Amino acid sequence: MSDTDTDAPGGDAPDANAGAADGDGPSGDVAAHATAVLEHVVRSVVGDPDAVVVNMQRHSGDRVSLTVEVGPGDMGRVIGRRGRIANAIRTVVRAAGVRDGVDVDVEFLD
């Protein structure tokens, strides 16, 4: 067993956060973490996860808009009663946007 085998997981692997400080996520997307979090959460809530589509539009400066489209009948699940689920999703995605160095707005399209 060599010394590198005893290192913590990912010892010599490239840092997954490399580039996150300058606003570019691992995939080069401006809001890669926020987009991934949004997709994951919405796909977890809806009945047809394959119908979920997330689009990003970059605005001036560090502002990004993410729009979500879901399959027929799933919008109610995403919005929730009195919009509570939608607001919770927005809060979590905005927090992920901080990691990307951008301000994120989330809009749910019918």
C-alpha positions in Angstrom: 0.0 0.0 0.0 1.5 3.4 -1.0 1.3 6.7 0.9 -1.3 8.0 -1.6 -3.7 5.1 -0.7 -4.0 6.4 2.8 -5.0 9.9 1.8 -8.5 11.2 2.3 -10.9 10.4 -0.5 -10.1 12.4 -3.7 -6.5 12.9 -2.7 -5.1 13.8 -6.1 -8.4 14.3 -7.9 -9.1 17.8 -9.2 -11.0 19.9 -6.8 -14.8 19.9 -7.6 -15.0 23.5 -6.4 -12.2 24.7 -8.6 -13.5 27.7 -10.6 -16.5 28.1 -8.3 -15.0 31.2 -6.8 -15.0 33.1 -10.1 -18.7 32.2 -10.9 -18.0 29.3 -13.3 -19.1 26.0 -12.0 -17.5 22.6 -12.7 -19.2 22.4 -16.1 -18.3 25.9 -17.1 -21.9 27.0 -16.6 -22.3 30.3 -14.8 -24.8 28.8 -12.3 -23.9 25.1 -12.5 -24.6 24.3 -8.8 -27.8 26.3 -8.6 -29.1 24.6 -11.8 -28.1 21.1 -10.6 -29.8 21.7 -7.2 -33.0 23.1 -8.9 -33.2 20.1 -11.3 -32.6 17.6 -8.5 -35.3 19.1 -6.1 -37.9 19.6 -8.8 -37.4 16.1 -10.2 -37.8 14.7 -6.7 -41.2 16.4 -6.3 -42.9 15.8 -9.6 -44.6 12.6 -10.8 -42.8 12.7 -14.2 -39.1 13.6 -13.6 -38.2 13.1 -17.3 -40.5 16.0 -18.3 -38.6 18.6 -16.2 -36.8 21.2 -18.2 -34.6 23.9 -16.6 -33.4 26.8 -18.8 -31.0 29.5 -17.8 -30.9 33.1 -18.9 -28.0 35.3 -17.9 -28.7 39.0 -17.1 -26.3 41.9 -16.6 -23.7 41.4 -13.9 -24.1 38.4 -11.6 -27.8 37.9 -12.1 -29.2 34.6 -13.6 -32.8 33.6 -14.2 -33.7 29.9 -14.1 -37.0 28.9 -15.6 -38.6 25.5 -14.8 -41.1 23.6 -17.0 -42.8 20.5 -15.7 -45.1 17.9 -17.2 -48.9 18.2 -17.3 -50.4 18.0 -13.8 -47.1 18.4 -12.0 -47.2 22.2 -11.5 -49.4 22.0 -8.5 -46.9 19.7 -6.8 -44.1 22.1 -7.5 -46.0 25.2 -6.3 -47.6 23.6 -3.2 -50.2 25.1 -1.0 -50.0 28.9 -1.0 -46.7 28.6 -2.9 -44.8 27.2 0.1 -42.9 24.5 -1.9 -42.0 27.0 -4.6 -40.7 29.5 -2.1 -38.7 26.8 -0.4 -37.2 25.7 -3.7 -36.3 29.3 -4.5 -34.6 29.7 -1.1 -32.5 26.6 -1.5 -31.5 27.5 -5.1 -30.5 31.0 -4.1 -28.3 29.5 -1.5 -26.7 27.3 -4.1 -26.2 30.4 -6.3 -24.1 31.9 -3.6 -21.6 29.0 -4.2 -21.6 29.9 -7.9 -21.2 33.6 -7.1 -24.4 34.7 -8.7 -27.9 36.0 -7.7 -30.5 33.5 -8.9 -34.2 34.1 -9.7 -36.4 31.0 -10.2 -39.6 31.1 -12.2 -42.0 28.3 -12.7 -43.6 28.3 -16.1 -47.1 26.9 -16.7 
